[in-house]
């Protein structure tokens, strides 16, 4: 067996059968098979069957997986070995240089005929190290893009569900009320147009899902190619690296965009324009404000008292809970829509409550609400009276609330993104309902936030 075959054989024996790369922290199981430590641990975690060999399925005794030092040393030596194929066929000398213009390995004698004069010629190891760094960076970017694309794909699937919900809300609640005051369309025309719009939006979402799915497949194939290029011997890696890097850069720039959806019903340009037909001018009732919140002079904004941190230690137990102020308006019938400016990185809660509330900012009876709460380092949306998690619709700076009393309907809209967040199942309302607003809970990590009732116009 010649040196080339011996070197290849050695590398084969030192290759992990899971990741197909040279061992990294090799460990040997009781059956005698060896793997990278992280590979076998990940295999056990994914299979949920610990202490079983991924290759022969033999059981091993539970123990701490210590690296096999002999294999670790042999792997280190193997990484430094160069095959005899790195000899220049013309001059029978070792190719220690690499021409980055011709993408070819060179020996010192190859430079004498001046064929490479003016070319970028570097030591082979230096060129290989640069190329390896670029490939590793591209691999990291491709893997990150795969994760982003998977998130985008899930978001498009969630948007398809929201599209159905939006269409149902339009058909059952909003359009019948809209048409009473905007006698432009007949009921049949409105239903036909609604069905057409729903099909158009659903088709766009399906097409978007297909595009993103194909993009994910292309990205995953590119990550495999980048990994394979990195695992090749130095010269082959250098020669294949340029085209692989170029194609990876082009692919990373081609990320498909989410589908653009619009509801163009009743002569309007979108869902929000429909909702604006039911706008109610809401103001705050300072008589219902909790003692720890401040209502602005124009009765449109509420915030925690600026000295809230001084009050925290002196807070009576009965004061624990959300700090609330109610709207001055109460509703016993009809359709109503209002919008609130909320902080994307702050806690808050808004919705409706039953009963007039007392003068301490508390609520006598049940409420339906959407809240933004800090969970660790994240801010997540939560719904009252349900275990459902509202959809992540993207950045939320302005929140829309739509109430239809007779239909028992309450829904929340992400005005910033122009889409539905959540619609509560129909309930039976009894007695007056009032909007309520809370800038959050009083606790040590909380920063004072401001909720502002927004003026409503199509361009605001």
DOGU-229940 format. One record per residue (C-alpha): chain; x, y, z. Coordinates in steps of 0.02 Angstrom, whole numbers, always signed. Layout:
BEGIN
+-------+--------+--------+--------+
: chain :     xx :     yy :     zz :
+-------+--------+--------+--------+
:     A :      X :      Y :      Z :
...
+-------+--------+--------+--------+
//
This chain:
BEGIN
+-------+--------+--------+--------+
: chain :     xx :     yy :     zz :
+-------+--------+--------+--------+
:     A :     +0 :     +0 :     +0 :
:     A :    +76 :   +168 :    -51 :
:     A :    +83 :   +324 :    +58 :
:     A :    -68 :   +403 :    -26 :
:     A :   -178 :   +252 :     +8 :
:     A :   -113 :   +238 :   +187 :
:     A :   -154 :   +420 :   +220 :
:     A :   -330 :   +401 :   +150 :
:     A :   -355 :   +243 :   +252 :
:     A :   -299 :   +333 :   +410 :
:     A :   -419 :   +476 :   +378 :
:     A :   -560 :   +353 :   +346 :
:     A :   -529 :   +268 :   +514 :
:     A :   -527 :   +438 :   +601 :
:     A :   -692 :   +497 :   +524 :
:     A :   -849 :   +508 :   +630 :
:     A :   -991 :   +407 :   +550 :
:     A :  -1120 :   +536 :   +610 :
:     A :  -1049 :   +702 :   +547 :
:     A :   -932 :   +622 :   +417 :
:     A :   -792 :   +738 :   +473 :
:     A :   -628 :   +700 :   +563 :
:     A :   -656 :   +667 :   +748 :
:     A :   -679 :   +812 :   +867 :
:     A :   -657 :   +757 :  +1049 :
:     A :   -675 :   +573 :  +1000 :
:     A :   -757 :   +455 :  +1126 :
:     A :   -766 :   +265 :  +1117 :
:     A :   -921 :   +169 :  +1173 :
:     A :   -922 :     -4 :  +1254 :
:     A :   -953 :    -86 :  +1085 :
:     A :   -789 :    -13 :  +1018 :
:     A :   -863 :   +114 :   +897 :
:     A :   -800 :   +293 :   +909 :
:     A :   -886 :   +458 :   +873 :
:     A :   -866 :   +643 :   +905 :
:     A :   -924 :   +677 :  +1083 :
:     A :  -1052 :   +809 :  +1030 :
:     A :  -1116 :   +699 :   +888 :
:     A :  -1157 :   +551 :   +999 :
:     A :  -1235 :   +661 :  +1133 :
:     A :  -1344 :   +746 :  +1003 :
:     A :  -1390 :   +576 :   +929 :
:     A :  -1448 :   +515 :  +1100 :
:     A :  -1546 :   +673 :  +1131 :
:     A :  -1637 :   +666 :   +964 :
:     A :  -1672 :   +479 :   +976 :
:     A :  -1718 :   +491 :  +1161 :
:     A :  -1628 :   +324 :  +1184 :
:     A :  -1469 :   +362 :  +1283 :
:     A :  -1322 :   +244 :  +1301 :
:     A :  -1353 :   +154 :  +1136 :
:     A :  -1227 :   +151 :   +994 :
:     A :  -1295 :   +250 :   +843 :
:     A :  -1204 :   +127 :   +727 :
:     A :  -1236 :    -49 :   +795 :
:     A :  -1373 :     -8 :   +924 :
:     A :  -1275 :    -97 :  +1062 :
:     A :  -1302 :    -33 :  +1240 :
:     A :  -1165 :    +54 :  +1339 :
:     A :  -1149 :    +78 :  +1525 :
:     A :  -1197 :   +253 :  +1587 :
:     A :  -1038 :   +349 :  +1619 :
:     A :   -949 :   +513 :  +1587 :
:     A :   -890 :   +519 :  +1407 :
:     A :   -705 :   +558 :  +1417 :
:     A :   -611 :   +592 :  +1253 :
:     A :   -504 :   +448 :  +1188 :
:     A :   -332 :   +527 :  +1192 :
:     A :   -250 :   +410 :  +1065 :
:     A :   -385 :   +447 :   +935 :
:     A :   -375 :   +632 :   +976 :
:     A :   -186 :   +633 :   +945 :
:     A :   -201 :   +532 :   +784 :
:     A :   -337 :   +649 :   +720 :
:     A :   -225 :   +800 :   +754 :
:     A :    -84 :   +718 :   +656 :
:     A :   -201 :   +670 :   +513 :
:     A :   -260 :   +851 :   +495 :
:     A :    -80 :   +902 :   +461 :
:     A :    -41 :   +765 :   +334 :
:     A :    -34 :   +812 :   +150 :
:     A :    -55 :   +682 :    +16 :
:     A :    +87 :   +654 :   -109 :
:     A :    -32 :   +721 :   -240 :
:     A :    +25 :   +893 :   -183 :
:     A :   +182 :   +871 :   -288 :
:     A :   +203 :   +973 :   -447 :
:     A :   +188 :   +854 :   -595 :
:     A :   +301 :   +963 :   -705 :
:     A :   +444 :  +1000 :   -584 :
:     A :   +423 :   +855 :   -458 :
:     A :   +431 :   +981 :   -315 :
:     A :   +312 :  +1012 :   -171 :
:     A :   +177 :  +1138 :   -213 :
:     A :   +195 :  +1264 :    -72 :
:     A :   +115 :  +1411 :   -163 :
:     A :    -57 :  +1453 :   -230 :
:     A :   -103 :  +1573 :   -370 :
:     A :   -270 :  +1655 :   -328 :
:     A :   -289 :  +1724 :   -506 :
:     A :   -276 :  +1554 :   -591 :
:     A :   -335 :  +1457 :   -438 :
:     A :   -195 :  +1331 :   -456 :
:     A :    -61 :  +1264 :   -337 :
:     A :   +120 :  +1304 :   -382 :
:     A :   +294 :  +1253 :   -336 :
:     A :   +436 :  +1380 :   -331 :
:     A :   +496 :  +1327 :   -504 :
:     A :   +325 :  +1367 :   -577 :
:     A :   +362 :  +1553 :   -549 :
:     A :   +522 :  +1556 :   -654 :
:     A :   +440 :  +1566 :   -830 :
:     A :   +348 :  +1726 :   -776 :
:     A :   +180 :  +1648 :   -819 :
:     A :   +116 :  +1708 :   -652 :
:     A :   +200 :  +1877 :   -653 :
:     A :    +85 :  +2006 :   -576 :
:     A :    -30 :  +1872 :   -507 :
:     A :    -80 :  +1859 :   -325 :
:     A :    +30 :  +1715 :   -266 :
:     A :    +31 :  +1670 :    -82 :
:     A :    +95 :  +1526 :    +24 :
:     A :    -24 :  +1380 :     +7 :
:     A :    -59 :  +1370 :   +193 :
:     A :    -98 :  +1556 :   +202 :
:     A :   -219 :  +1548 :    +54 :
:     A :   -300 :  +1394 :   +127 :
:     A :   -323 :  +1477 :   +296 :
:     A :   -403 :  +1629 :   +214 :
:     A :   -517 :  +1521 :   +108 :
:     A :   -563 :  +1414 :   +258 :
:     A :   -610 :  +1568 :   +358 :
:     A :   -719 :  +1633 :   +216 :
:     A :   -804 :  +1464 :   +197 :
:     A :   -836 :  +1451 :   +385 :
:     A :   -909 :  +1626 :   +387 :
:     A :  -1021 :  +1585 :   +238 :
:     A :  -1073 :  +1422 :   +322 :
:     A :  -1122 :  +1517 :   +480 :
:     A :  -1221 :  +1643 :   +379 :
:     A :  -1308 :  +1506 :   +280 :
:     A :  -1357 :  +1413 :   +439 :
:     A :  -1423 :  +1573 :   +516 :
:     A :  -1521 :  +1607 :   +356 :
:     A :  -1595 :  +1432 :   +363 :
:     A :  -1660 :  +1469 :   +539 :
:     A :  -1730 :  +1637 :   +482 :
:     A :  -1813 :  +1557 :   +330 :
:     A :  -1893 :  +1422 :   +438 :
:     A :  -1965 :  +1559 :   +551 :
:     A :  -2028 :  +1653 :   +397 :
:     A :  -2109 :  +1493 :   +332 :
:     A :  -2199 :  +1465 :   +497 :
:     A :  -2256 :  +1646 :   +498 :
:     A :  -2331 :  +1627 :   +324 :
:     A :  -2424 :  +1471 :   +381 :
:     A :  -2490 :  +1567 :   +532 :
:     A :  -2541 :  +1710 :   +417 :
:     A :  -2644 :  +1587 :   +315 :
:     A :  -2742 :  +1543 :   +473 :
:     A :  -2762 :  +1728 :   +516 :
:     A :  -2822 :  +1761 :   +338 :
:     A :  -2965 :  +1638 :   +365 :
:     A :  -3004 :  +1719 :   +532 :
:     A :  -3001 :  +1893 :   +457 :
:     A :  -3118 :  +1839 :   +317 :
:     A :  -3238 :  +1763 :   +444 :
:     A :  -3235 :  +1922 :   +547 :
:     A :  -3267 :  +2028 :   +393 :
:     A :  -3411 :  +1919 :   +337 :
:     A :  -3497 :  +1898 :   +505 :
:     A :  -3465 :  +2062 :   +594 :
:     A :  -3387 :  +2207 :   +500 :
:     A :  -3461 :  +2209 :   +325 :
:     A :  -3645 :  +2195 :   +377 :
:     A :  -3621 :  +2347 :   +489 :
:     A :  -3518 :  +2442 :   +361 :
:     A :  -3646 :  +2421 :   +224 :
:     A :  -3783 :  +2496 :   +333 :
:     A :  -3698 :  +2666 :   +322 :
:     A :  -3607 :  +2647 :   +156 :
:     A :  -3739 :  +2598 :    +29 :
:     A :  -3617 :  +2567 :   -114 :
:     A :  -3625 :  +2378 :   -125 :
:     A :  -3770 :  +2256 :   -115 :
:     A :  -3754 :  +2112 :     +6 :
:     A :  -3726 :  +1988 :   -137 :
:     A :  -3592 :  +2099 :   -215 :
:     A :  -3504 :  +2115 :    -48 :
:     A :  -3505 :  +1927 :    -17 :
:     A :  -3443 :  +1889 :   -194 :
:     A :  -3304 :  +2016 :   -174 :
:     A :  -3258 :  +1950 :     -2 :
:     A :  -3244 :  +1771 :    -68 :
:     A :  -3139 :  +1832 :   -214 :
:     A :  -3023 :  +1929 :    -97 :
:     A :  -3006 :  +1780 :    +19 :
:     A :  -2958 :  +1664 :   -125 :
:     A :  -2833 :  +1791 :   -191 :
:     A :  -2750 :  +1812 :    -21 :
:     A :  -2747 :  +1624 :    +12 :
:     A :  -2669 :  +1590 :   -159 :
:     A :  -2536 :  +1722 :   -126 :
:     A :  -2496 :  +1645 :    +42 :
:     A :  -2485 :  +1469 :    -31 :
:     A :  -2370 :  +1532 :   -169 :
:     A :  -2265 :  +1622 :    -39 :
:     A :  -2252 :  +1464 :    +66 :
:     A :  -2195 :  +1366 :    -88 :
:     A :  -2062 :  +1498 :   -130 :
:     A :  -1996 :  +1502 :    +48 :
:     A :  -1997 :  +1312 :    +58 :
:     A :  -1893 :  +1301 :   -102 :
:     A :  -1776 :  +1433 :    -31 :
:     A :  -1754 :  +1332 :   +129 :
:     A :  -1710 :  +1178 :    +26 :
:     A :  -1582 :  +1278 :    -76 :
:     A :  -1505 :  +1346 :    +84 :
:     A :  -1493 :  +1174 :   +163 :
:     A :  -1411 :  +1106 :     +5 :
:     A :  -1289 :  +1253 :     +7 :
:     A :  -1242 :  +1221 :   +190 :
:     A :  -1202 :  +1041 :   +144 :
:     A :  -1095 :  +1098 :     -2 :
:     A :  -1002 :  +1224 :   +104 :
:     A :   -970 :  +1091 :   +236 :
:     A :   -909 :   +967 :   +105 :
:     A :   -793 :  +1097 :    +30 :
:     A :   -720 :  +1132 :   +201 :
:     A :   -684 :   +946 :   +226 :
:     A :   -586 :   +929 :    +63 :
:     A :   -395 :   +928 :    +60 :
:     A :   -316 :  +1101 :    +51 :
:     A :   -291 :  +1114 :   -137 :
:     A :   -462 :  +1045 :   -181 :
:     A :   -540 :  +1160 :    -51 :
:     A :   -453 :  +1311 :   -128 :
:     A :   -501 :  +1265 :   -305 :
:     A :   -684 :  +1232 :   -262 :
:     A :   -698 :  +1373 :   -135 :
:     A :   -716 :  +1520 :   -254 :
:     A :   -868 :  +1457 :   -349 :
:     A :   -949 :  +1389 :   -190 :
:     A :   -928 :  +1556 :   -101 :
:     A :   -996 :  +1652 :   -251 :
:     A :  -1152 :  +1545 :   -262 :
:     A :  -1181 :  +1555 :    -74 :
:     A :  -1171 :  +1746 :    -79 :
:     A :  -1295 :  +1753 :   -223 :
:     A :  -1414 :  +1636 :   -131 :
:     A :  -1406 :  +1736 :    +31 :
:     A :  -1459 :  +1892 :    -65 :
:     A :  -1614 :  +1807 :   -138 :
:     A :  -1721 :  +1790 :    +19 :
:     A :  -1905 :  +1787 :    -34 :
:     A :  -2019 :  +1918 :    +41 :
:     A :  -2183 :  +1879 :   +133 :
:     A :  -2341 :  +1890 :    +30 :
:     A :  -2422 :  +2061 :    +21 :
:     A :  -2604 :  +2047 :    +71 :
:     A :  -2741 :  +2177 :    +56 :
:     A :  -2928 :  +2178 :    +88 :
:     A :  -2996 :  +2297 :    -44 :
:     A :  -3180 :  +2280 :     +0 :
:     A :  -3319 :  +2408 :    -10 :
:     A :  -3213 :  +2530 :   -108 :
:     A :  -3086 :  +2545 :    +33 :
:     A :  -2900 :  +2507 :    +25 :
:     A :  -2882 :  +2390 :   +172 :
:     A :  -2944 :  +2314 :   +334 :
:     A :  -2902 :  +2468 :   +437 :
:     A :  -3003 :  +2581 :   +323 :
:     A :  -3154 :  +2469 :   +354 :
:     A :  -3128 :  +2479 :   +541 :
:     A :  -3110 :  +2667 :   +538 :
:     A :  -3292 :  +2676 :   +487 :
:     A :  -3331 :  +2625 :   +667 :
:     A :  -3209 :  +2739 :   +756 :
:     A :  -3257 :  +2799 :   +928 :
:     A :  -3173 :  +2946 :  +1010 :
:     A :  -3112 :  +2877 :  +1176 :
:     A :  -3048 :  +2980 :  +1321 :
:     A :  -2991 :  +2929 :  +1496 :
:     A :  -3092 :  +2949 :  +1655 :
:     A :  -2970 :  +3014 :  +1788 :
:     A :  -3096 :  +2971 :  +1926 :
:     A :  -3060 :  +2786 :  +1893 :
:     A :  -2871 :  +2804 :  +1887 :
:     A :  -2765 :  +2703 :  +2008 :
:     A :  -2669 :  +2812 :  +2130 :
:     A :  -2505 :  +2752 :  +2052 :
:     A :  -2544 :  +2815 :  +1876 :
:     A :  -2553 :  +2989 :  +1800 :
:     A :  -2680 :  +3040 :  +1668 :
:     A :  -2630 :  +3179 :  +1547 :
:     A :  -2725 :  +3343 :  +1541 :
:     A :  -2801 :  +3303 :  +1371 :
:     A :  -2865 :  +3137 :  +1445 :
:     A :  -2779 :  +3038 :  +1306 :
:     A :  -2623 :  +2966 :  +1392 :
:     A :  -2586 :  +2868 :  +1549 :
:     A :  -2419 :  +2826 :  +1628 :
:     A :  -2349 :  +2762 :  +1791 :
:     A :  -2310 :  +2896 :  +1919 :
:     A :  -2132 :  +2960 :  +1895 :
:     A :  -2094 :  +2920 :  +2076 :
:     A :  -2153 :  +2740 :  +2060 :
:     A :  -1988 :  +2668 :  +2124 :
:     A :  -2008 :  +2764 :  +2288 :
:     A :  -2184 :  +2695 :  +2307 :
:     A :  -2135 :  +2515 :  +2271 :
:     A :  -2076 :  +2476 :  +2448 :
:     A :  -2227 :  +2562 :  +2526 :
:     A :  -2357 :  +2476 :  +2417 :
:     A :  -2501 :  +2402 :  +2520 :
:     A :  -2543 :  +2221 :  +2481 :
:     A :  -2715 :  +2270 :  +2419 :
:     A :  -2633 :  +2381 :  +2287 :
:     A :  -2541 :  +2235 :  +2206 :
:     A :  -2599 :  +2200 :  +2028 :
:     A :  -2621 :  +2298 :  +1867 :
:     A :  -2628 :  +2487 :  +1877 :
:     A :  -2782 :  +2536 :  +1779 :
:     A :  -2882 :  +2683 :  +1715 :
:     A :  -3049 :  +2664 :  +1624 :
:     A :  -3114 :  +2752 :  +1471 :
:     A :  -3245 :  +2886 :  +1500 :
:     A :  -3360 :  +2805 :  +1372 :
:     A :  -3469 :  +2652 :  +1404 :
:     A :  -3549 :  +2544 :  +1271 :
:     A :  -3714 :  +2449 :  +1277 :
:     A :  -3738 :  +2427 :  +1089 :
:     A :  -3661 :  +2455 :   +918 :
:     A :  -3488 :  +2438 :   +840 :
:     A :  -3337 :  +2534 :   +905 :
:     A :  -3154 :  +2547 :   +855 :
:     A :  -3008 :  +2637 :   +937 :
:     A :  -2819 :  +2630 :   +931 :
:     A :  -2685 :  +2640 :  +1065 :
:     A :  -2500 :  +2683 :  +1047 :
:     A :  -2405 :  +2551 :  +1147 :
:     A :  -2221 :  +2525 :  +1181 :
:     A :  -2142 :  +2376 :  +1092 :
:     A :  -2020 :  +2351 :  +1237 :
:     A :  -2135 :  +2390 :  +1382 :
:     A :  -2271 :  +2306 :  +1484 :
:     A :  -2452 :  +2355 :  +1458 :
:     A :  -2629 :  +2287 :  +1453 :
:     A :  -2782 :  +2351 :  +1360 :
:     A :  -2958 :  +2287 :  +1328 :
:     A :  -3135 :  +2302 :  +1393 :
:     A :  -3214 :  +2270 :  +1561 :
:     A :  -3390 :  +2244 :  +1626 :
:     A :  -3459 :  +2364 :  +1754 :
:     A :  -3415 :  +2543 :  +1790 :
:     A :  -3260 :  +2510 :  +1896 :
:     A :  -3224 :  +2599 :  +2060 :
:     A :  -3123 :  +2753 :  +2097 :
:     A :  -2966 :  +2654 :  +2137 :
:     A :  -2935 :  +2593 :  +1960 :
:     A :  -2994 :  +2417 :  +1996 :
:     A :  -3123 :  +2316 :  +1898 :
:     A :  -3280 :  +2247 :  +1977 :
:     A :  -3310 :  +2108 :  +1852 :
:     A :  -3230 :  +2009 :  +1710 :
:     A :  -3124 :  +2083 :  +1572 :
:     A :  -3064 :  +2033 :  +1399 :
:     A :  -2891 :  +2098 :  +1364 :
:     A :  -2725 :  +2085 :  +1273 :
:     A :  -2568 :  +2110 :  +1377 :
:     A :  -2383 :  +2126 :  +1340 :
:     A :  -2279 :  +2053 :  +1482 :
:     A :  -2092 :  +2037 :  +1509 :
:     A :  -2039 :  +1855 :  +1520 :
:     A :  -1853 :  +1850 :  +1555 :
:     A :  -1775 :  +1955 :  +1418 :
:     A :  -1925 :  +1939 :  +1301 :
:     A :  -2088 :  +2034 :  +1287 :
:     A :  -2232 :  +1916 :  +1245 :
:     A :  -2417 :  +1944 :  +1210 :
:     A :  -2546 :  +1861 :  +1323 :
:     A :  -2735 :  +1848 :  +1320 :
:     A :  -2854 :  +1851 :  +1468 :
:     A :  -2972 :  +1704 :  +1500 :
:     A :  -2891 :  +1587 :  +1374 :
:     A :  -2742 :  +1471 :  +1361 :
:     A :  -2719 :  +1519 :  +1178 :
:     A :  -2560 :  +1610 :  +1128 :
:     A :  -2591 :  +1757 :  +1009 :
:     A :  -2499 :  +1752 :   +843 :
:     A :  -2332 :  +1839 :   +828 :
:     A :  -2375 :  +1969 :   +697 :
:     A :  -2210 :  +2063 :   +703 :
:     A :  -2166 :  +2232 :   +781 :
:     A :  -2315 :  +2310 :   +869 :
:     A :  -2317 :  +2497 :   +904 :
:     A :  -2501 :  +2537 :   +875 :
:     A :  -2641 :  +2422 :   +931 :
:     A :  -2820 :  +2426 :   +862 :
:     A :  -2970 :  +2366 :   +963 :
:     A :  -3137 :  +2326 :   +880 :
:     A :  -3295 :  +2291 :   +981 :
:     A :  -3465 :  +2236 :   +914 :
:     A :  -3582 :  +2230 :  +1063 :
:     A :  -3730 :  +2134 :   +988 :
:     A :  -3618 :  +2003 :   +908 :
:     A :  -3518 :  +1980 :  +1068 :
:     A :  -3361 :  +2014 :   +965 :
:     A :  -3193 :  +2084 :  +1022 :
:     A :  -3036 :  +2081 :   +914 :
:     A :  -2861 :  +2157 :   +920 :
:     A :  -2764 :  +2217 :   +768 :
:     A :  -2580 :  +2254 :   +738 :
:     A :  -2601 :  +2422 :   +652 :
:     A :  -2413 :  +2432 :   +623 :
:     A :  -2415 :  +2272 :   +518 :
:     A :  -2596 :  +2288 :   +458 :
:     A :  -2659 :  +2119 :   +519 :
:     A :  -2768 :  +2032 :   +647 :
:     A :  -2686 :  +1977 :   +810 :
:     A :  -2832 :  +1886 :   +890 :
:     A :  -3023 :  +1881 :   +890 :
:     A :  -3109 :  +1813 :  +1046 :
:     A :  -3244 :  +1682 :  +1018 :
:     A :  -3419 :  +1762 :  +1026 :
:     A :  -3480 :  +1799 :  +1202 :
:     A :  -3642 :  +1870 :  +1271 :
:     A :  -3614 :  +2045 :  +1338 :
:     A :  -3727 :  +2108 :  +1477 :
:     A :  -3731 :  +2284 :  +1544 :
:     A :  -3612 :  +2426 :  +1501 :
:     A :  -3435 :  +2392 :  +1437 :
:     A :  -3292 :  +2515 :  +1459 :
:     A :  -3118 :  +2520 :  +1381 :
:     A :  -2977 :  +2502 :  +1506 :
:     A :  -2792 :  +2541 :  +1497 :
:     A :  -2648 :  +2485 :  +1607 :
:     A :  -2464 :  +2535 :  +1588 :
:     A :  -2416 :  +2373 :  +1676 :
:     A :  -2376 :  +2303 :  +1846 :
:     A :  -2279 :  +2388 :  +1984 :
:     A :  -2117 :  +2292 :  +2009 :
:     A :  -1930 :  +2320 :  +2019 :
:     A :  -1883 :  +2284 :  +1838 :
:     A :  -2022 :  +2390 :  +1763 :
:     A :  -1984 :  +2553 :  +1676 :
:     A :  -2123 :  +2684 :  +1667 :
:     A :  -2221 :  +2667 :  +1504 :
:     A :  -2351 :  +2776 :  +1419 :
:     A :  -2511 :  +2721 :  +1333 :
:     A :  -2589 :  +2848 :  +1216 :
:     A :  -2759 :  +2844 :  +1133 :
:     A :  -2725 :  +2888 :   +951 :
:     A :  -2820 :  +3010 :   +841 :
:     A :  -2896 :  +2909 :   +698 :
:     A :  -2876 :  +2948 :   +515 :
:     A :  -2830 :  +2841 :   +363 :
:     A :  -2656 :  +2918 :   +358 :
:     A :  -2616 :  +2922 :   +544 :
+-------+--------+--------+--------+
//
